[in-house]
């Protein structure tokens, strides 16, 4: 599964699943990227290949 990070106009940042579901909401882009990286690192122990993409 891939994850997507989207900044909103209200200054919140969403972490989205590859099917568009909101996984988490953050107050900064840096927090969202760090959380996504942590999630992917933990998931990689099981051999899954995932990426995080920051959307424009």
N, C-alpha and C positions, 0 to 999 in steps of 0.2 A: 504494500500500500504506500502511496505517496501522500505527502502532506503539503498543504499550501498555506502560506501566511499572507494575510491581506490586511492592509492598513485602511481604516475607515475614516470618514470625514469628522467623526466625533472624537478622534484621537485614541480610539481603542484599536487593538490589533487582534485579529481572529486567527486561530489555528484551525484549518479546515481539513477534513478527510478528503480522499480522492473522489468521493461521491457527493461532496458538498455539505456534509454535516459539520456543524461547529463542534470542535473537540474541546476548545478552551478559549477564553478571552483574556487578553493581557493589556497592561497599560503602556507597554513600550515594545518596539520592534525587537530590541535586544533581548528582552525577557522571552518573547515568543520564539526567537531563533535558538536561544539556549535551551528552552524546554523541548523544542522539536529535536535538537541534537541529542539531548539526553534520552528522549524517547527512542530515537533511532538506534542509539548505541545499545540500549537495553534490548531492543528487539533483534539486533543483529546477532545476538548470542544464539538465536534459533535458526540462523541461516537465511532470514528474509532479506531481500534487497529493497530498500526504501530510500526515498530522497525527500528533502524539504525544498520547496520552491517559494520564493518571495514574489508575489504578484504585484504588478504595477497598478 
